[in-house]
């Protein structure tokens, strides 16, 4: 591939991903729609935990949950995600980070079945309702929020949508050192990666919300 072809491919992919994510202006607008509200719980989708430390994406999502919790927008936080690509249940790892950052342990919930973004939202919503929560929101990065907004409206039009505002996240990030968490006891000894358990098309259907199980939280 020539340099010109690589450059054209880069700009092509950049346009695709840019169209699938909210702009900074739109994210701020959606945040402002919610900053005077208080949700019983926010659902925060999981991210694989690898190499003994959180990734930039996981760090951003946990910090955003702390920001919303500290602001009083979220009374409780629910992290959602199973052991999908690594032998650690994503929700449990994120809960440890959330607690280390100052969230009250009693205000943290974990949803441990979801293996795809659609399942993070669907199972998280079902679990939240089973706990008696009524005002529920989804909180994540602008890319994932935009991908899930339509799905959220199908589940319940009242679900709040709160994408990250990176300026606010940047200010908070500079005030916080990365905490150490006791992650080793959470390692799943019987773990099998989803890539080994499921073929490409089944995983794709899972991403589209086609593999969800009913009645997990009834």
C-alpha positions as CSV (number, residue, x, y, z in Angstrom):
1,X,0.0,0.0,0.0
2,X,1.4,3.3,-1.0
3,X,1.7,6.4,1.3
4,X,-1.2,8.0,-0.6
5,X,-3.4,5.0,-0.2
6,X,-2.6,4.8,3.5
7,X,-3.5,8.5,3.9
8,X,-6.8,8.1,2.0
9,X,-7.6,5.0,4.1
10,X,-6.8,6.9,7.3
11,X,-9.1,9.8,6.4
12,X,-11.9,7.4,5.3
13,X,-11.8,5.6,8.6
14,X,-11.6,8.9,10.5
15,X,-14.8,10.1,8.7
16,X,-16.6,6.8,9.6
17,X,-15.7,6.9,13.3
18,X,-16.3,10.6,13.5
19,X,-19.9,10.1,12.2
20,X,-20.4,7.4,14.9
21,X,-19.5,9.7,17.8
22,X,-21.1,12.8,19.3
23,X,-19.1,16.0,18.9
24,X,-17.8,17.8,21.9
25,X,-20.6,20.4,21.4
26,X,-23.3,17.8,21.3
27,X,-21.9,16.0,24.3
28,X,-21.9,19.2,26.3
29,X,-25.5,19.9,25.2
30,X,-26.7,16.5,26.3
31,X,-24.8,16.9,29.6
32,X,-26.5,20.2,30.2
33,X,-29.8,18.6,29.7
34,X,-29.0,16.3,32.6
35,X,-26.9,18.3,35.1
36,X,-30.0,19.6,37.0
37,X,-31.5,16.1,37.2
38,X,-30.8,13.3,39.7
39,X,-30.9,9.7,38.5
40,X,-31.4,6.8,40.8
41,X,-28.6,4.9,39.0
42,X,-26.3,5.3,36.0
43,X,-25.3,2.3,33.9
44,X,-21.6,2.3,32.9
45,X,-20.6,-0.3,30.3
46,X,-17.5,-2.4,30.9
47,X,-14.2,-2.6,29.2
48,X,-11.7,-5.6,29.2
49,X,-9.1,-5.5,32.0
50,X,-5.7,-6.6,30.6
51,X,-2.1,-6.5,31.7
52,X,-2.9,-5.7,35.3
53,X,-4.1,-2.1,34.7
54,X,-7.0,-0.2,33.4
55,X,-7.0,1.0,29.9
56,X,-7.6,4.6,28.9
57,X,-11.2,3.8,28.0
58,X,-11.9,2.1,31.3
59,X,-10.2,4.9,33.2
60,X,-12.3,7.5,31.4
61,X,-15.6,5.7,32.0
62,X,-14.9,5.2,35.7
63,X,-13.8,8.8,36.1
64,X,-16.9,9.9,34.4
65,X,-19.1,7.9,36.8
66,X,-17.2,9.5,39.7
67,X,-17.8,13.0,38.2
68,X,-21.6,12.3,37.9
69,X,-21.7,10.8,41.3
70,X,-19.8,13.7,43.0
71,X,-22.1,16.2,41.2
72,X,-25.2,14.4,42.6
73,X,-26.5,13.6,39.2
74,X,-26.1,9.9,40.0
75,X,-27.2,8.5,43.4
76,X,-25.8,5.1,42.5
77,X,-23.5,3.6,39.9
78,X,-23.9,0.3,38.1
79,X,-20.9,-1.1,36.2
80,X,-21.9,-3.7,33.7
81,X,-19.7,-6.3,32.0
82,X,-18.7,-10.0,32.2
83,X,-15.4,-11.7,31.7
84,X,-15.5,-11.4,27.9
85,X,-12.0,-10.9,26.4
86,X,-9.9,-11.3,29.6
87,X,-10.3,-13.5,32.7
88,X,-11.7,-10.7,34.8
89,X,-15.3,-9.6,35.2
90,X,-15.2,-6.1,33.9
91,X,-17.9,-4.8,36.2
92,X,-16.2,-6.1,39.4
93,X,-12.9,-4.5,38.3
94,X,-14.5,-1.2,37.6
95,X,-16.3,-1.3,40.9
96,X,-13.0,-1.7,42.7
97,X,-11.6,1.3,40.9
98,X,-14.8,3.3,41.6
99,X,-14.5,2.5,45.3
100,X,-10.8,3.4,45.3
101,X,-11.7,6.8,43.8
102,X,-14.2,7.6,46.6
103,X,-17.5,6.1,45.6
104,X,-19.4,4.7,48.6
105,X,-19.3,0.9,48.3
106,X,-23.0,0.7,49.2
107,X,-23.8,2.9,46.2
108,X,-22.0,0.6,43.7
109,X,-23.8,-2.2,41.8
110,X,-22.3,-4.7,39.3
111,X,-24.1,-6.4,36.5
112,X,-21.9,-9.4,35.6
113,X,-23.7,-11.1,32.6
114,X,-23.3,-8.6,29.7
115,X,-20.9,-9.5,26.9
116,X,-21.8,-6.7,24.4
117,X,-22.7,-3.0,24.6
118,X,-26.4,-3.7,23.9
119,X,-26.4,-6.2,26.8
120,X,-24.7,-3.7,29.1
121,X,-27.6,-1.5,28.7
122,X,-30.4,-4.1,28.5
123,X,-29.2,-6.2,31.5
124,X,-28.2,-3.1,33.4
125,X,-31.7,-1.6,32.9
126,X,-33.4,-4.9,33.9
127,X,-31.3,-5.2,37.0
128,X,-31.8,-1.6,38.0
129,X,-35.6,-2.0,37.7
130,X,-35.5,-5.2,39.8
131,X,-33.8,-3.2,42.5
132,X,-36.6,-0.7,42.4
133,X,-34.7,2.1,40.6
134,X,-37.0,4.3,38.4
135,X,-34.8,7.1,37.1
136,X,-32.0,5.4,35.0
137,X,-29.3,6.8,32.7
138,X,-26.6,5.5,30.5
139,X,-23.2,7.1,31.0
140,X,-20.2,6.4,28.8
141,X,-18.0,7.9,26.1
142,X,-19.6,9.8,23.1
143,X,-18.9,7.0,20.6
144,X,-20.7,4.3,22.7
145,X,-23.5,6.6,23.7
146,X,-24.3,7.5,20.1
147,X,-24.2,3.8,19.1
148,X,-26.6,2.9,21.9
149,X,-29.0,5.8,22.0
150,X,-31.5,4.3,19.5
151,X,-31.4,1.0,21.4
152,X,-32.0,2.8,24.7
153,X,-35.1,4.5,23.2
154,X,-36.5,1.1,22.3
155,X,-36.0,-0.2,25.8
156,X,-37.4,2.9,27.6
157,X,-37.6,6.4,26.2
158,X,-37.1,7.8,29.7
159,X,-33.5,6.4,29.9
160,X,-31.1,9.4,30.3
161,X,-28.2,9.8,27.9
162,X,-25.0,11.3,29.4
163,X,-21.9,11.3,27.2
164,X,-18.6,12.3,28.6
165,X,-17.6,15.9,28.5
166,X,-13.9,15.7,27.9
167,X,-13.0,19.1,29.3
168,X,-14.6,18.2,32.7
169,X,-13.0,14.8,32.6
170,X,-9.6,16.3,31.9
171,X,-9.8,18.5,34.9
172,X,-10.8,15.6,37.1
173,X,-8.2,13.3,35.6
174,X,-5.3,15.7,36.5
175,X,-6.4,15.6,40.2
176,X,-6.4,11.8,40.5
177,X,-3.5,9.3,40.6
178,X,-4.2,5.8,39.3
179,X,-5.0,3.6,42.3
180,X,-3.8,0.1,42.9
181,X,-6.6,-2.5,43.3
182,X,-6.5,-6.1,44.5
183,X,-7.4,-7.6,41.1
184,X,-5.8,-11.0,41.3
185,X,-8.5,-12.6,43.5
186,X,-11.0,-11.7,40.8
187,X,-9.3,-13.8,38.1
188,X,-11.7,-16.4,36.7
189,X,-10.0,-19.8,36.7
190,X,-12.4,-21.3,34.1
191,X,-12.3,-18.4,31.7
192,X,-12.7,-19.0,28.0
193,X,-12.5,-15.9,25.7
194,X,-15.6,-15.1,23.7
195,X,-13.5,-15.4,20.6
196,X,-13.1,-19.1,21.4
197,X,-16.7,-19.7,22.5
198,X,-18.5,-17.9,19.7
199,X,-17.9,-17.4,16.0
200,X,-17.7,-14.0,14.3
201,X,-21.4,-13.9,13.2
202,X,-22.7,-14.9,16.6
203,X,-20.6,-12.1,18.2
204,X,-21.9,-9.7,15.6
205,X,-25.4,-10.7,16.4
206,X,-24.6,-10.1,20.1
207,X,-23.4,-6.6,19.3
208,X,-26.7,-6.0,17.5
209,X,-28.6,-7.2,20.6
210,X,-29.8,-10.5,19.1
211,X,-28.4,-12.9,21.7
212,X,-29.9,-11.4,24.9
213,X,-31.4,-13.7,27.5
214,X,-34.7,-13.0,29.1
215,X,-35.6,-13.2,32.8
216,X,-32.1,-12.9,34.2
217,X,-33.3,-10.3,36.8
218,X,-36.9,-11.2,37.3
